[in-house]
Amino acid sequence: MIDPILNFIRSLSSGVREFLPLEVAITFGLVLFAVSWVRPRRIVALPDSGFRRTVLLWCGVGGCLLIVAVATLTSALATAGGGSDVSGFDGWWRRPAPLVAAIVVVAVAGLALRSVPLTAPGTRALAPRRRWNAFAPGLWLWAVRFSAVLIAVTALWQILIAVSAPPEGPFFGDVARYTTLPIYSHFNGSFGYLAGAGWPNHLATLATLLAAAGVLVWVLKADANRPEALPAATLKTHRDATARVLTLIVLAGLVTTLGAVWMHVGSTSTMTVGLDERWVSAEVSYPQLYIEGGFSALSYPMNVTGYLLQGVGVALALRLAVDTVRAATARPAAAAAGASVSAAAR
């Protein structure tokens, strides 16, 4: 009785993996999104009304769904060919693509927020100059910095270890079409070469990372110092909400891109080469001698963690989109407070 059930579960899980491979961002993303409801409290709030509310609503929902779509499409494209990489740097644009989507969303939001009504011209000189992170959520901002540092360190490391290879190789792993570009790393010292490293693979990721930092600082600084005809408490609430939504959008793009980078770097050295009938001495023969890649101790953990991080980024984007809708459909705080007072009076 148990065996048929187990066989059904195995066949079902195999079918699910075929339809949604683990490498595709949405697979782990949906699982972690479901897990996130262990804490149902909303992670964002919106202003009660006004143009700013509309901007944040569109960015929080449409922007996050754009990140999810881009991450799913690019990871699916990488999986569709069975992981094959013809040039050795085919994925240079796919890995930073989710972060590019986040940059576009935040930049559009920054431009749209310039249309928020301002105070009278004569009062603008009295507004204090604030730092760019004056209203940014501290914990989430540290997560943004940490993710950016991990991406930068990984990309720089892969660029620094890259070498050019002679035409005769020998090459291992996913053997790409030969090129003189520095896209190779050493496989176990001078034993051979693996493709997947170098600036052709990682320079675009670094450039996107710098662009993300510049855009986020520019938008948050401009909004923190934009004079508006609102009470101080209301102004702070609006800007806190804006900085939180935009910071979380960038964080979702960063974590998804970090996961894609680590999946790629981990997969380039997650391999073992076996040599048949290698005689070590006249007395002892090893039928199989296995030789591992240059950073194989890190490669498998990086690859598995990359799957998880890519899913975390997608799950964060999905949760942010849903919580933005929840915030938009929630009763305004003032109305809710009035309703509570009326109920208490009755």
Solvent accessible surface area in square Angstrom, and as a share of the most:
residue,aa,sasa,rsa
1,M,187,0.83
2,I,119,0.60
3,D,97,0.50
4,P,84,0.53
5,I,85,0.43
6,L,70,0.35
7,N,84,0.43
8,F,131,0.54
9,I,92,0.47
10,R,143,0.52
11,S,69,0.44
12,L,101,0.50
13,S,43,0.28
14,S,53,0.34
15,G,38,0.36
16,V,76,0.43
17,R,126,0.46
18,E,143,0.64
19,F,164,0.68
20,L,45,0.22
21,P,32,0.20
22,L,73,0.36
23,E,62,0.28
24,V,10,0.06
25,A,1,0.00
26,I,27,0.14
27,T,17,0.10
28,F,57,0.24
29,G,0,0.00
30,L,81,0.41
31,V,86,0.49
32,L,41,0.20
33,F,41,0.17
34,A,66,0.51
35,V,86,0.49
36,S,36,0.23
37,W,82,0.29
38,V,130,0.75
39,R,135,0.49
40,P,79,0.49
41,R,175,0.64
42,R,81,0.30
43,I,21,0.10
44,V,6,0.03
45,A,53,0.41
46,L,21,0.11
47,P,4,0.02
48,D,70,0.36
49,S,78,0.50
50,G,49,0.47
51,F,89,0.37
52,R,8,0.03
53,R,52,0.19
54,T,62,0.36
55,V,11,0.06
56,L,0,0.00
57,L,53,0.26
58,W,181,0.63
59,C,12,0.07
60,G,0,0.00
61,V,34,0.20
62,G,35,0.34
63,G,6,0.05
64,C,0,0.00
65,L,87,0.44
66,L,76,0.38
67,I,0,0.00
68,V,13,0.07
69,A,57,0.44
70,V,34,0.19
71,A,1,0.01
72,T,35,0.20
73,L,110,0.55
74,T,10,0.06
75,S,12,0.07
76,A,37,0.29
77,L,84,0.42
78,A,41,0.32
79,T,34,0.20
80,A,88,0.68
81,G,48,0.46
82,G,73,0.70
83,G,50,0.48
84,S,69,0.45
85,D,25,0.13
86,V,87,0.50
87,S,17,0.11
88,G,1,0.01
89,F,52,0.22
90,D,44,0.23
91,G,1,0.01
92,W,113,0.40
93,W,109,0.38
94,R,46,0.17
95,R,18,0.07
96,P,4,0.03
97,A,14,0.11
98,P,4,0.02
99,L,0,0.00
100,V,68,0.39
101,A,6,0.05
102,A,0,0.00
103,I,22,0.11
104,V,75,0.43
105,V,11,0.07
106,V,1,0.00
107,A,24,0.19
108,V,87,0.50
109,A,0,0.00
110,G,5,0.05
111,L,96,0.48
112,A,29,0.22
113,L,1,0.00
114,R,160,0.58
115,S,77,0.50
116,V,10,0.05
117,P,99,0.62
118,L,72,0.36
119,T,28,0.16
120,A,62,0.48
121,P,103,0.65
122,G,69,0.66
123,T,69,0.40
124,R,97,0.35
125,A,97,0.75
126,L,149,0.74
127,A,37,0.29
128,P,80,0.51
129,R,184,0.67
130,R,72,0.26
131,R,167,0.61
132,W,55,0.19
133,N,36,0.19
134,A,52,0.41
135,F,31,0.13
136,A,16,0.12
137,P,22,0.14
138,G,45,0.43
139,L,143,0.71
140,W,63,0.22
141,L,8,0.04
142,W,163,0.57
143,A,33,0.25
144,V,13,0.07
145,R,82,0.30
146,F,131,0.55
147,S,8,0.05
148,A,24,0.19
149,V,85,0.49
150,L,45,0.23
151,I,0,0.00
152,A,25,0.19
153,V,89,0.51
154,T,7,0.04
155,A,0,0.00
156,L,87,0.43
157,W,72,0.25
158,Q,2,0.01
159,I,42,0.21
160,L,146,0.73
161,I,55,0.28
162,A,18,0.14
163,V,45,0.26
164,S,63,0.40
165,A,7,0.05
166,P,48,0.30
167,P,96,0.61
168,E,136,0.61
169,G,7,0.07
170,P,71,0.45
171,F,46,0.19
172,F,39,0.16
173,G,43,0.41
174,D,70,0.36
175,V,89,0.51
176,A,13,0.10
177,R,155,0.57
178,Y,82,0.31
179,T,27,0.16
180,T,103,0.60
181,L,58,0.29
182,P,37,0.23
183,I,0,0.00
184,Y,4,0.02
185,S,7,0.05
186,H,81,0.36
187,F,0,0.00
188,N,68,0.35
189,G,51,0.49
190,S,111,0.72
191,F,70,0.29
192,G,0,0.00
193,Y,33,0.13
194,L,4,0.02
195,A,19,0.15
196,G,4,0.04
197,A,2,0.02
198,G,0,0.00
199,W,113,0.40
200,P,13,0.08
201,N,0,0.00
202,H,0,0.00
203,L,93,0.46
204,A,25,0.19
205,T,0,0.00
206,L,27,0.13
207,A,57,0.44
208,T,15,0.08
209,L,16,0.08
210,L,138,0.68
211,A,46,0.36
212,A,4,0.03
213,A,56,0.43
214,G,41,0.40
215,V,29,0.17
216,L,8,0.04
217,V,53,0.30
218,W,108,0.38
219,V,2,0.01
220,L,6,0.03
221,K,98,0.41
222,A,38,0.30
223,D,5,0.03
224,A,2,0.01
225,N,18,0.09
226,R,23,0.08
227,P,30,0.19
228,E,14,0.06
229,A,76,0.59
230,L,67,0.33
231,P,90,0.57
232,A,85,0.66
233,A,79,0.61
234,T,49,0.28
235,L,24,0.12
236,K,114,0.48
237,T,83,0.48
238,H,24,0.11
239,R,3,0.01
240,D,47,0.24
241,A,9,0.07
242,T,0,0.00
243,A,5,0.04
244,R,77,0.28
245,V,0,0.00
246,L,0,0.00
247,T,0,0.00
248,L,0,0.00
249,I,0,0.00
250,V,4,0.02
251,L,6,0.03
252,A,0,0.00
253,G,0,0.00
254,L,3,0.01
255,V,14,0.08
256,T,1,0.01
257,T,0,0.00
258,L,4,0.02
259,G,0,0.00
260,A,16,0.12
261,V,0,0.00
262,W,44,0.15
263,M,23,0.10
264,H,30,0.13
265,V,0,0.00
266,G,0,0.00
267,S,64,0.41
268,T,22,0.13
269,S,0,0.00
270,T,60,0.35
271,M,48,0.21
272,T,67,0.39
273,V,24,0.14
274,G,35,0.34
275,L,46,0.23
276,D,104,0.54
277,E,103,0.46
278,R,113,0.41
279,W,160,0.56
280,V,92,0.53
281,S,49,0.32
282,A,97,0.75
283,E,147,0.66
284,V,73,0.42
285,S,42,0.27
286,Y,106,0.40
287,P,89,0.56
288,Q,79,0.35
289,L,59,0.30
290,Y,137,0.52
291,I,22,0.11
292,E,95,0.43
293,G,7,0.07
294,G,50,0.49
295,F,31,0.13
296,S,29,0.19
297,A,93,0.72
298,L,98,0.49
299,S,1,0.01
300,Y,136,0.52
301,P,71,0.45
302,M,19,0.08
303,N,22,0.11
304,V,74,0.43
305,T,47,0.28
306,G,0,0.00
307,Y,39,0.15
308,L,86,0.43
309,L,34,0.17
310,Q,8,0.03
311,G,0,0.00
312,V,58,0.33
313,G,0,0.00
314,V,0,0.00
315,A,9,0.07
316,L,25,0.12
317,A,0,0.00
318,L,24,0.12
319,R,12,0.05
320,L,0,0.00
321,A,6,0.05
322,V,54,0.31
323,D,0,0.00
324,T,0,0.00
325,V,68,0.39
326,R,80,0.29
327,A,8,0.06
328,A,21,0.16
329,T,109,0.63
330,A,42,0.33
331,R,160,0.59
332,P,60,0.38
333,A,74,0.58
334,A,78,0.60
335,A,54,0.42
336,A,29,0.22
337,A,57,0.44
338,G,36,0.35
339,A,41,0.32
340,S,71,0.46
341,V,104,0.60
342,S,52,0.33
343,A,57,0.44
344,A,89,0.69
345,A,90,0.70
346,R,222,0.81
